[in-house]
Amino acid sequence: MGYRIPEETIEKIRISVDIVDVVSEYVQLKKQGRNYFGLCPFHGENTPSFSVSPDKQIFHCFGCGAGGNVFSFLMDLEGYSFSEAAINLANKVNIDLSDYEQPTAVSDKNNEASKMQEAHELLKKFYHHLLLNTKEGQPALDYLTNRGFTREIIDKFEIGYALDSWDFATKFLQKRGFRPELMERAGLLVKKEDTGTFFDRFRNRIMFPIWDHQGKTIAFSGRVLDKGQEPKYLNSPETIIFNKSKTLYNFHQARLAIRKQQQVVLFEGFADVIAADTADVPNSIGTMGTSLTDEHVKIIRRNVESVVICYDSDNAGVDAALRASIMLGEAGCYVRVATMPNGMDPDDYIRKYGAEKFKNDVIGASLTLMAFKMQYLRKGKNLQDEGDRIRYIEDVIKEISSLEKAVERDHYLRQLSSEFSISLDALKTQQLQYYKSERKKRDNFSSNRNNTKAKPAVSKHLLKAYQNAERYLIAYMLRSQDIAEKIQDQLQAEFNIEEHRAIVTYLYAFYEEGFEPDISTLLTRVHDESLKRIVTDIAMMSIEEEVSDSVLSDYVKQVLNHKKMSMIKEKESEQLEAERSKDYLKAATIANEIIQMKKALI
């Protein structure tokens, strides 16, 4: 059992929080009519099918079927328990839960993660203090100042300094009750194999905190001060709170700028992100010492459509930019690639040429993805040589063939025609040949019996009349207690579908306890996840504001008649069996029963 938060406090939290604000921290939402839509965070998609209703305070994905209220959103996405989701939301709206008993049986993993985060927060603050307020930290502060770091930037990115000591952090953490074994698993300490003693992982380094997407400190990257010290950057190992493939540096601080500018600038590391921020590019994020992953792509696409990739200009950086641009493009992003003089990284460029030139000549002059690919395909080719030139043109035409928009294809074919004085008709003919060839390969691939088509997240099919009738009845019952009482008088819980029977049972009890119609509140009382999804799916149905008694009566008839029709079919099977057995008297008796049953149909 977790700790018990009173229902009235849960309700206070629920009405104080706007689900649109909470979901917007994870998903880029756009208003369409009364609801907001975005890309579902629970399954991969390129076309928004995820809907949030501010009126009902619920979310629902028409693709995968996920749905619920603000509590279940955090529980599903972050893996929180209900109590943890409530605490998170209470903190957002400054509702104090300190009077309630703390959890007595939180899982070991969650407890360890909490202690790890607490230790990182504590050390981050102390490292920051050492940098700014001690003589030991002065050389590190001088180094940063000489590199153009202002006090504002140092504070914003919470940069610190780790003392040149083998055991300072070890003793610091032990005195505050943190077990060395846990701190080793957190990546803050290292254990000597021969003696079993612990020592500090980070020593005499400038410390850059790494945050998760909610702003909690989960790791560090330490930069050397002494030139002879290796490695130049020492990063925390992966732990239960730090996963590089899911972490984008500075995302929590850049989120608002990303939303405001409707664009994100992606870098390879945190040093470039900090440099870009000093150059007034606040929508900057970076991967953490790893290539862009599918998880990174999903996070980016949920929040923004337009991406500028700004990687190092060496061969490795250009190759990485191409891979990243393809991944982002396939996820539905509009991608541009910023380029710099060969051998320079963004940090170097900004320090050499300044912020304005970086903003205008690098970010502002970024290339479209196709233009970048054309530039990339020139690498290693001598275009004065006839063979290289033809290979280059063929490679570019293949890339043009993959473009979806006819206008784009025409634009780049005309560029090729102009640059190399080749007939536009000839280029179009060649491009069409490549297009047909690629389409044939795709068709052959998809028809191969060894390949299985990806199944849609949710199977969409036409429902039977009685199923639709039950859904519409529940939709109106969710909106009106009066209608719910009318249906209760006529049907009780005698719905044909088991899940519908469970939902209306919850709903009758909800109203009997004195609650007004409120789907979000009802969902806090429904504990079965599959039922929650059905409730939100039905609640998001488009129904008339007013419904007549005759329409409701028709729905009720369809519900009742389905059960009777099922019984009639059973009797018809019995009649057929009697006729096969030549028991004509029994068959006649059953036929009479069927006639009476049909007369009883409403």
C-alpha positions as CSV (number, residue, x, y, z in Angstrom):
1,M,0.0,0.0,0.0
2,G,1.2,3.5,-0.8
3,Y,0.2,6.3,1.4
4,R,-3.4,7.4,1.5
5,I,-4.3,10.9,0.2
6,P,-7.8,11.9,1.1
7,E,-10.3,11.9,-1.8
8,E,-11.1,15.6,-1.2
9,T,-7.4,16.4,-1.6
10,I,-7.2,14.4,-4.8
11,E,-10.2,16.3,-6.1
12,K,-8.6,19.6,-5.1
13,I,-5.5,18.6,-7.1
14,R,-7.6,17.5,-10.1
15,I,-9.6,20.7,-10.4
16,S,-6.5,22.8,-9.8
17,V,-4.6,21.3,-12.7
18,D,-5.4,21.8,-16.4
19,I,-4.7,18.6,-18.3
20,V,-3.8,20.7,-21.4
21,D,-0.9,22.3,-19.5
22,V,0.4,19.0,-18.2
23,V,0.2,17.2,-21.5
24,S,1.8,20.2,-23.3
25,E,5.0,19.5,-21.3
26,Y,5.3,16.3,-23.3
27,V,3.4,16.8,-26.5
28,Q,3.1,19.7,-28.9
29,L,-0.7,20.4,-29.0
30,K,-2.6,22.4,-31.5
31,K,-6.2,23.5,-31.0
32,Q,-8.8,22.2,-33.4
33,G,-12.3,23.2,-32.5
34,R,-12.9,22.5,-28.8
35,N,-10.1,20.0,-28.4
36,Y,-6.3,19.9,-28.8
37,F,-4.5,17.5,-31.0
38,G,-0.9,16.2,-31.2
39,L,1.2,13.1,-31.8
40,C,0.5,10.3,-29.4
41,P,3.3,9.8,-26.8
42,F,2.3,6.2,-26.4
43,H,2.9,4.9,-29.9
44,G,4.7,6.0,-33.0
45,E,2.7,8.0,-35.5
46,N,3.3,10.8,-38.1
47,T,-0.3,12.1,-38.2
48,P,-1.8,13.4,-35.0
49,S,-4.5,11.2,-33.5
50,F,-4.0,12.1,-29.9
51,S,-6.8,14.4,-28.5
52,V,-7.0,16.3,-25.2
53,S,-10.4,17.7,-24.1
54,P,-10.1,20.8,-21.8
55,D,-13.9,20.6,-21.2
56,K,-13.8,17.0,-20.0
57,Q,-10.2,17.1,-18.7
58,I,-9.4,13.8,-20.4
59,F,-7.1,12.6,-23.2
60,H,-7.7,9.9,-25.8
61,C,-5.7,8.5,-28.7
62,F,-7.9,7.4,-31.6
63,G,-4.9,5.4,-32.9
64,C,-3.8,3.1,-30.0
65,G,-6.8,3.6,-27.7
66,A,-4.8,5.1,-24.7
67,G,-7.0,7.4,-22.6
68,G,-7.7,8.7,-19.1
69,N,-7.4,11.8,-17.0
70,V,-4.4,13.8,-15.9
71,F,-3.4,11.2,-13.3
72,S,-3.5,8.3,-15.7
73,F,-1.5,10.3,-18.3
74,L,1.4,10.7,-15.9
75,M,1.0,7.1,-14.6
76,D,1.1,5.7,-18.2
77,L,3.9,8.0,-19.5
78,E,6.2,8.3,-16.5
79,G,5.4,4.9,-14.9
80,Y,4.2,6.7,-11.7
81,S,2.0,5.1,-9.1
82,F,-1.2,7.0,-8.4
83,S,0.3,8.6,-5.3
84,E,3.4,9.6,-7.2
85,A,1.3,11.2,-10.0
86,A,-0.7,13.0,-7.3
87,I,2.5,14.3,-5.6
88,N,3.8,15.5,-9.0
89,L,0.6,17.4,-9.8
90,A,0.3,18.8,-6.3
91,N,3.8,20.3,-6.6
92,K,2.8,22.0,-9.9
93,V,-0.1,23.8,-8.2
94,N,1.6,24.3,-4.8
95,I,-0.7,22.0,-2.8
96,D,1.0,20.8,0.3
97,L,0.9,17.1,1.0
98,S,3.5,17.1,3.8
99,D,0.9,16.3,6.5
100,Y,0.2,12.9,5.0
101,E,2.2,9.7,5.8
102,Q,5.0,8.9,3.4
103,P,4.9,5.7,1.4
104,T,5.8,2.7,3.5
105,A,6.3,0.2,0.8
106,V,7.6,1.9,-2.3
107,S,9.5,-0.4,-4.6
108,D,13.2,-0.7,-4.0
109,K,13.9,0.6,-7.5
110,N,11.8,3.7,-7.0
111,N,13.3,4.3,-3.6
112,E,16.9,3.9,-5.0
113,A,16.1,6.3,-7.9
114,S,14.8,8.9,-5.5
115,K,17.9,8.7,-3.3
116,M,20.1,8.9,-6.4
117,Q,18.4,12.0,-7.6
118,E,18.6,13.5,-4.2
119,A,22.3,12.9,-4.0
120,H,22.8,14.4,-7.5
121,E,20.8,17.5,-6.5
122,L,22.9,17.9,-3.3
123,L,26.2,17.5,-5.0
124,K,25.2,19.9,-7.9
125,K,24.4,22.7,-5.4
126,F,27.7,22.1,-3.5
127,Y,29.8,21.9,-6.7
128,H,28.2,25.2,-7.8
129,H,29.0,26.8,-4.5
130,L,32.6,25.6,-4.7
131,L,33.1,27.2,-8.1
132,L,31.7,30.6,-7.2
133,N,32.7,31.0,-3.5
134,T,36.0,29.3,-2.8
135,K,39.6,29.8,-3.6
136,E,39.9,26.1,-4.6
137,G,37.3,26.9,-7.3
138,Q,38.8,30.1,-8.5
139,P,41.1,28.6,-11.3
140,A,38.0,26.8,-12.7
141,L,36.0,30.1,-12.5
142,D,38.8,32.0,-14.2
143,Y,39.0,29.3,-17.0
144,L,35.2,29.7,-17.6
145,T,35.4,33.5,-17.6
146,N,38.2,33.5,-20.1
147,R,36.1,31.2,-22.3
148,G,33.3,33.8,-22.3
149,F,31.0,32.2,-19.7
150,T,29.1,34.9,-17.9
151,R,27.8,34.6,-14.3
152,E,24.3,34.4,-15.8
153,I,25.2,31.4,-18.0
154,I,27.1,29.7,-15.1
155,D,24.0,30.1,-12.9
156,K,21.5,29.1,-15.6
157,F,23.4,25.8,-16.4
158,E,24.3,25.3,-12.7
159,I,28.0,24.8,-13.6
160,G,30.2,23.8,-10.6
161,Y,33.6,22.5,-9.6
162,A,34.7,19.2,-8.1
163,L,37.6,19.5,-5.6
164,D,41.0,17.9,-6.4
165,S,40.3,15.2,-3.7
166,W,39.9,11.4,-3.7
167,D,37.3,11.3,-1.1
168,F,35.6,14.6,-0.6
169,A,32.3,13.7,-2.3
170,T,32.5,10.2,-0.6
171,K,32.6,11.7,2.9
172,F,30.2,14.5,2.0
173,L,27.5,12.0,0.9
174,Q,28.2,9.5,3.7
175,K,27.7,12.2,6.4
176,R,24.3,12.9,4.9
177,G,23.2,9.3,5.1
178,F,23.8,8.1,1.5
179,R,25.1,4.5,1.3
180,P,28.4,4.3,-0.7
181,E,27.2,1.1,-2.5
182,L,24.1,3.0,-3.8
183,M,26.2,6.0,-4.7
184,E,28.5,3.8,-6.7
185,R,25.4,2.5,-8.6
186,A,24.4,6.1,-9.1
187,G,27.8,6.8,-10.8
188,L,29.1,9.3,-8.3
189,L,31.6,7.0,-6.6
190,V,34.0,4.3,-7.7
191,K,34.9,1.1,-5.8
192,K,38.4,-0.2,-5.6
193,E,38.4,-3.9,-6.4
194,D,41.4,-4.8,-4.2
195,T,40.4,-3.0,-1.0
196,G,36.6,-2.5,-1.4
197,T,36.9,1.2,-0.5
198,F,35.2,4.0,-2.3
199,F,36.5,7.1,-3.9
200,D,35.2,10.1,-5.9
201,R,34.5,9.6,-9.6
202,F,35.0,13.3,-10.4
203,R,38.1,15.1,-9.2
204,N,39.5,18.6,-10.2
205,R,36.9,19.0,-12.9
206,I,34.5,21.6,-14.0
207,M,31.1,20.0,-13.4
208,F,28.2,20.3,-15.8
209,P,24.9,18.8,-14.5
210,I,22.8,16.7,-16.7
211,W,19.0,16.9,-16.2
212,D,16.1,14.8,-17.2
213,H,13.2,16.3,-19.1
214,Q,11.5,17.5,-15.9
215,G,14.7,19.3,-14.7
216,K,15.9,16.8,-12.1
217,T,19.7,16.3,-12.0
218,I,20.5,12.7,-13.0
219,A,24.2,12.8,-14.1
220,F,27.3,14.9,-14.6
221,S,29.9,15.6,-17.2
222,G,33.2,16.8,-15.8
223,R,35.7,18.7,-17.9
224,V,39.5,18.6,-17.1
225,L,41.4,21.7,-15.9
226,D,44.9,20.2,-16.3
227,K,45.9,19.6,-19.9
228,G,47.6,16.3,-19.0
229,Q,44.5,14.8,-17.4
230,E,42.5,12.3,-19.4
231,P,39.8,12.0,-20.6
232,K,38.9,15.6,-21.5
233,Y,35.3,14.9,-20.5
234,L,34.3,12.3,-18.0
235,N,30.7,11.4,-18.0
236,S,28.5,9.6,-15.5
237,P,27.8,6.0,-16.5
238,E,24.3,4.9,-17.3
239,T,22.2,4.2,-14.2
240,I,18.5,3.6,-13.4
241,I,18.0,7.4,-13.5
242,F,20.3,8.2,-16.5
243,N,19.7,6.7,-19.9
244,K,21.7,8.5,-22.7
245,S,19.4,7.2,-25.4
246,K,16.4,8.9,-23.8
247,T,18.1,12.0,-22.5
248,L,18.3,15.3,-24.5
249,Y,20.4,17.9,-22.8
250,N,18.8,21.2,-21.8
251,F,15.4,20.0,-23.0
252,H,13.6,21.2,-19.8
253,Q,14.9,24.7,-20.2
254,A,14.6,24.9,-24.0
255,R,11.0,23.6,-24.1
256,L,9.3,27.0,-23.9
257,A,11.5,28.5,-26.5
258,I,11.0,25.5,-28.8
259,R,7.2,25.9,-28.5
260,K,7.4,29.6,-29.0
261,Q,9.6,29.5,-32.1
262,Q,8.1,26.2,-33.4
263,Q,11.6,25.0,-34.0
264,V,14.4,23.1,-32.2
265,V,18.2,23.3,-32.9
266,L,19.9,20.0,-32.3
267,F,23.6,19.7,-31.3
268,E,25.9,16.8,-30.6
269,G,26.9,17.7,-27.1
270,F,26.2,20.0,-24.1
271,A,29.1,22.3,-24.7
272,D,27.7,23.4,-28.1
273,V,24.2,23.8,-26.5
274,I,25.6,26.1,-23.8
275,A,27.5,28.1,-26.5
276,A,24.4,28.4,-28.6
277,D,22.4,29.6,-25.7
278,T,25.0,32.4,-25.1
279,A,24.5,33.2,-28.8
280,D,20.7,33.8,-28.2
281,V,19.6,30.4,-29.5
282,P,17.6,29.3,-26.5
283,N,15.8,26.5,-28.4
284,S,18.9,24.4,-28.3
285,I,19.2,20.8,-27.1
286,G,21.8,18.1,-27.5
287,T,22.4,14.4,-27.4
288,M,24.5,13.1,-24.6
289,G,27.6,11.5,-26.1
290,T,25.6,9.2,-28.2
291,S,24.1,9.2,-31.7
292,L,20.6,10.2,-32.2
293,T,18.3,7.4,-31.2
294,D,14.7,6.4,-32.0
295,E,13.7,7.5,-28.5
296,H,15.3,11.0,-29.1
297,V,13.4,11.3,-32.4
298,K,10.1,10.4,-30.7
299,I,10.6,13.0,-28.0
300,I,11.5,15.7,-30.5
301,R,8.7,15.0,-32.9
302,R,6.1,15.0,-30.1
303,N,7.1,18.6,-29.3
304,V,8.0,20.2,-32.6
305,E,8.0,19.6,-36.3
306,S,10.8,21.9,-37.5
307,V,14.4,20.8,-36.7
308,V,17.7,22.4,-37.5
309,I,20.7,20.0,-37.1
310,C,23.9,21.7,-36.2
311,Y,26.7,19.1,-35.8
312,D,30.5,19.4,-36.1
313,S,31.7,20.1,-39.6
314,D,34.3,17.3,-39.7
315,N,33.6,14.1,-41.7
316,A,32.2,12.3,-38.6
317,G,29.9,15.2,-37.8
318,V,28.6,15.4,-41.4
319,D,28.0,11.7,-41.5
320,A,26.1,11.9,-38.2
321,A,24.1,14.8,-39.4
322,L,23.0,12.8,-42.5
323,R,21.9,9.9,-40.4
324,A,20.0,12.1,-37.9
325,S,18.3,14.0,-40.7
326,I,17.1,10.8,-42.3
327,M,15.7,9.5,-39.0
328,L,14.0,12.8,-38.3
329,G,12.6,13.1,-41.8
330,E,11.1,9.6,-41.6
331,A,9.4,10.6,-38.4
332,G,7.6,13.5,-40.1
333,C,9.9,16.4,-39.2
334,Y,10.8,19.2,-41.5
335,V,14.6,19.1,-41.4
336,R,17.3,21.7,-42.2
337,V,21.0,21.2,-41.7
338,A,23.4,24.1,-40.6
339,T,26.9,23.9,-41.9
340,M,30.2,25.6,-40.8
341,P,33.7,25.9,-42.2
342,N,35.5,22.5,-42.2
343,G,36.9,21.4,-38.9
344,M,34.9,23.7,-36.7
345,D,32.3,22.9,-34.1
346,P,29.6,25.3,-33.0
347,D,31.4,26.2,-29.8
348,D,34.6,27.1,-31.8
349,Y,32.6,29.1,-34.4
350,I,30.7,31.2,-31.8
351,R,33.9,32.1,-29.9
352,K,35.7,33.0,-33.2
353,Y,33.0,34.8,-35.1
354,G,30.5,35.8,-32.5
355,A,26.8,35.3,-31.8
356,E,25.3,37.3,-34.6
357,K,27.3,35.6,-37.3
358,F,26.4,32.2,-35.9
359,K,22.7,33.1,-35.8
360,N,22.6,34.6,-39.3
361,D,25.3,32.7,-41.3
362,V,24.9,29.2,-39.7
363,I,21.5,28.7,-38.2
364,G,19.8,31.3,-40.5
365,A,21.5,29.9,-43.6
366,S,20.8,26.3,-42.9
367,L,20.2,24.0,-45.9
368,T,17.1,22.1,-46.7
369,L,17.5,18.3,-46.3
370,M,17.7,17.8,-50.0
371,A,20.2,20.6,-50.5
372,F,22.4,19.1,-47.7
373,K,22.2,15.7,-49.4
374,M,23.3,17.2,-52.7
375,Q,26.2,18.8,-50.9
376,Y,27.0,15.5,-49.1
377,L,27.0,13.6,-52.4
378,R,29.7,15.8,-53.8
379,K,32.2,14.6,-51.2
380,G,35.1,12.7,-52.7
381,K,34.0,13.5,-56.3
382,N,35.8,15.6,-58.8
383,L,32.9,17.1,-60.8
384,Q,35.4,18.2,-63.5
385,D,35.8,14.5,-64.2
386,E,33.1,13.1,-66.6
387,G,32.7,9.8,-64.7
388,D,32.4,11.4,-61.3
389,R,30.0,14.0,-62.6
390,I,27.6,11.4,-64.1
391,R,27.7,9.4,-60.9
392,Y,26.9,12.5,-58.9
393,I,24.0,13.4,-61.1
394,E,22.6,9.9,-61.0
395,D,22.9,9.8,-57.1
396,V,21.1,13.2,-56.9
397,I,18.3,12.0,-59.2
398,K,17.8,8.9,-57.0
399,E,17.4,11.2,-54.0
400,I,15.1,13.5,-55.8
401,S,12.9,10.4,-56.7
402,S,12.3,9.9,-53.0
403,L,10.8,13.3,-52.5
404,E,7.0,13.2,-52.0
405,K,6.1,16.7,-53.4
406,A,6.2,17.2,-57.2
407,V,7.1,20.9,-56.7
408,E,10.3,19.9,-54.8
409,R,11.2,17.3,-57.4
410,D,10.8,19.9,-60.2
411,H,12.8,22.5,-58.2
412,Y,15.9,20.3,-57.7
413,L,15.8,18.8,-61.2
414,R,15.9,22.4,-62.6
415,Q,18.9,23.1,-60.4
416,L,20.7,20.1,-61.9
417,S,19.7,21.1,-65.4
418,S,21.0,24.6,-64.9
419,E,24.3,23.6,-63.2
420,F,25.3,20.9,-65.6
421,S,23.5,22.2,-68.8
422,I,21.5,19.0,-69.2
423,S,18.1,18.8,-70.8
424,L,15.3,19.1,-68.1
425,D,13.3,16.5,-70.1
426,A,16.2,14.0,-70.0
427,L,16.5,14.5,-66.2
428,K,12.7,14.0,-65.7
429,T,12.8,10.9,-67.8
430,Q,15.7,9.4,-65.8
431,Q,14.0,10.4,-62.5
432,L,10.8,8.7,-63.6
433,Q,12.7,5.5,-64.4
434,Y,14.2,5.5,-60.9
435,Y,10.9,6.2,-59.3
436,K,9.2,3.3,-61.1
437,S,12.1,1.0,-60.2
438,E,11.9,1.9,-56.5
439,R,8.2,1.6,-56.4
440,K,8.4,-1.9,-58.0
441,K,11.0,-2.9,-55.4
442,R,8.7,-1.7,-52.6
443,D,5.7,-3.5,-54.1
444,N,7.7,-6.8,-54.4
445,F,8.9,-6.4,-50.9
446,S,5.5,-5.8,-49.5
447,S,4.0,-8.8,-51.4
448,N,6.7,-11.2,-50.2
449,R,5.0,-13.9,-48.2
450,N,7.8,-13.7,-45.6
451,N,7.0,-10.2,-44.8
452,T,4.1,-9.3,-42.5
453,K,2.5,-5.9,-42.6
454,A,2.6,-3.8,-39.5
455,K,-0.7,-3.9,-37.8
456,P,-2.5,-0.7,-37.0
457,A,-2.4,0.3,-33.3
458,V,-6.1,-0.2,-33.0
459,S,-8.3,-2.3,-35.3
460,K,-11.1,-0.1,-36.6
461,H,-14.2,-1.8,-37.7
462,L,-17.9,-1.1,-38.0
463,L,-19.7,-1.9,-34.8
464,K,-23.1,-3.7,-34.7
465,A,-26.2,-1.7,-34.1
466,Y,-26.7,-2.8,-30.5
467,Q,-23.0,-2.0,-29.7
468,N,-23.4,1.5,-31.1
469,A,-26.6,1.9,-29.2
470,E,-24.9,1.0,-25.9
471,R,-22.0,3.4,-26.6
472,Y,-24.4,6.3,-27.3
473,L,-26.4,5.6,-24.2
474,I,-23.3,5.6,-22.1
475,A,-22.1,8.8,-23.8
476,Y,-25.3,10.6,-22.9
477,M,-25.3,9.0,-19.4
478,L,-21.8,10.4,-18.8
479,R,-23.1,13.9,-19.6
480,S,-26.4,13.8,-17.7
481,Q,-27.4,12.3,-14.4
482,D,-31.1,12.6,-15.4
483,I,-30.5,10.5,-18.5
484,A,-28.5,8.0,-16.4
485,E,-31.4,7.6,-14.0
486,K,-33.9,7.1,-16.9
487,I,-31.7,4.4,-18.4
488,Q,-31.2,2.8,-15.0
489,D,-35.0,2.5,-14.7
490,Q,-35.3,0.9,-18.1
491,L,-32.2,-1.2,-18.3
492,Q,-30.4,-1.3,-14.9
493,A,-27.1,-2.8,-15.9
494,E,-28.5,-5.2,-18.5
495,F,-26.1,-4.1,-21.3
496,N,-25.0,-6.9,-23.7
497,I,-21.3,-6.0,-23.5
498,E,-19.5,-7.0,-20.3
499,E,-17.3,-3.8,-20.2
500,H,-20.4,-1.6,-20.7
501,R,-22.1,-3.3,-17.8
502,A,-19.1,-2.6,-15.6
503,I,-19.0,1.1,-16.7
504,V,-22.6,1.8,-16.0
505,T,-22.3,0.1,-12.6
506,Y,-19.5,2.5,-11.8
507,L,-21.6,5.4,-13.1
508,Y,-24.7,4.6,-11.1
509,A,-22.7,4.4,-7.9
510,F,-20.9,7.6,-8.9
511,Y,-24.1,9.5,-9.1
512,E,-25.6,7.9,-6.0
513,E,-22.7,9.2,-4.0
514,G,-23.8,12.8,-5.0
515,F,-21.2,13.6,-7.7
516,E,-22.1,15.8,-10.6
517,P,-21.3,14.6,-14.1
518,D,-17.5,14.8,-14.5
519,I,-15.6,12.3,-16.5
520,S,-12.2,13.1,-15.1
521,T,-13.4,12.6,-11.5
522,L,-15.2,9.3,-12.5
523,L,-11.9,8.0,-14.0
524,T,-10.2,8.3,-10.6
525,R,-12.7,5.7,-9.3
526,V,-12.3,3.3,-12.2
527,H,-9.2,1.1,-11.5
528,D,-9.3,-1.2,-14.5
529,E,-7.1,0.4,-17.2
530,S,-9.0,-1.2,-20.1
531,L,-12.3,0.2,-18.7
532,K,-10.6,3.7,-18.5
533,R,-9.7,3.5,-22.1
534,I,-13.3,2.6,-23.1
535,V,-14.7,5.4,-20.9
536,T,-12.5,8.0,-22.5
537,D,-13.1,6.6,-26.0
538,I,-16.9,6.9,-25.5
539,A,-16.6,10.3,-23.8
540,M,-14.8,11.7,-26.8
541,M,-17.6,10.6,-29.1
542,S,-19.4,13.4,-31.0
543,I,-23.0,13.5,-29.7
544,E,-25.8,16.1,-29.8
545,E,-26.1,18.6,-27.1
546,E,-29.7,17.7,-26.6
547,V,-31.3,14.2,-27.1
548,S,-34.9,13.4,-27.2
549,D,-36.7,10.6,-25.2
550,S,-37.6,9.0,-28.5
551,V,-34.0,8.7,-29.6
552,L,-33.0,7.3,-26.2
553,S,-35.9,4.9,-26.4
554,D,-34.7,3.6,-29.8
555,Y,-31.2,2.9,-28.3
556,V,-32.8,1.1,-25.4
557,K,-34.9,-1.0,-27.8
558,Q,-31.8,-2.1,-29.8
559,V,-30.1,-3.1,-26.5
560,L,-33.0,-5.1,-25.3
561,N,-33.8,-6.6,-28.7
562,H,-30.3,-7.9,-29.2
563,K,-30.7,-10.3,-26.2
564,K,-34.1,-11.4,-27.4
565,M,-32.8,-11.9,-31.0
566,S,-30.0,-14.1,-29.6
567,M,-32.5,-16.2,-27.8
568,I,-34.6,-16.5,-31.0
569,K,-31.6,-17.7,-32.9
570,E,-31.0,-20.4,-30.3
571,K,-34.6,-21.5,-30.6
572,E,-34.3,-21.6,-34.4
573,S,-31.3,-23.9,-34.0
574,E,-33.3,-26.1,-31.7
575,Q,-36.2,-26.2,-34.2
576,L,-33.8,-27.2,-37.0
577,E,-32.3,-29.9,-34.9
578,A,-35.8,-31.3,-34.1
579,E,-36.8,-31.3,-37.7
580,R,-33.5,-33.2,-38.6
581,S,-34.5,-35.8,-35.9
582,K,-38.0,-36.0,-37.4
583,D,-39.5,-34.9,-34.1
584,Y,-42.1,-32.8,-35.8
585,L,-44.2,-32.2,-32.7
586,K,-41.2,-30.7,-30.8
587,A,-40.4,-28.6,-33.9
588,A,-43.9,-27.2,-34.1
589,T,-43.9,-26.4,-30.3
590,I,-40.6,-24.5,-30.8
591,A,-41.9,-22.7,-33.8
592,N,-44.8,-21.4,-31.8
593,E,-42.4,-20.3,-29.1
594,I,-40.4,-18.4,-31.7
595,I,-43.6,-16.6,-32.9
596,Q,-44.4,-15.5,-29.4
597,M,-40.8,-14.3,-28.8
598,K,-40.9,-12.3,-32.0
599,K,-44.1,-10.7,-31.0
600,A,-42.4,-9.7,-27.7
601,L,-39.8,-7.7,-29.7
602,I,-40.1,-4.0,-28.9
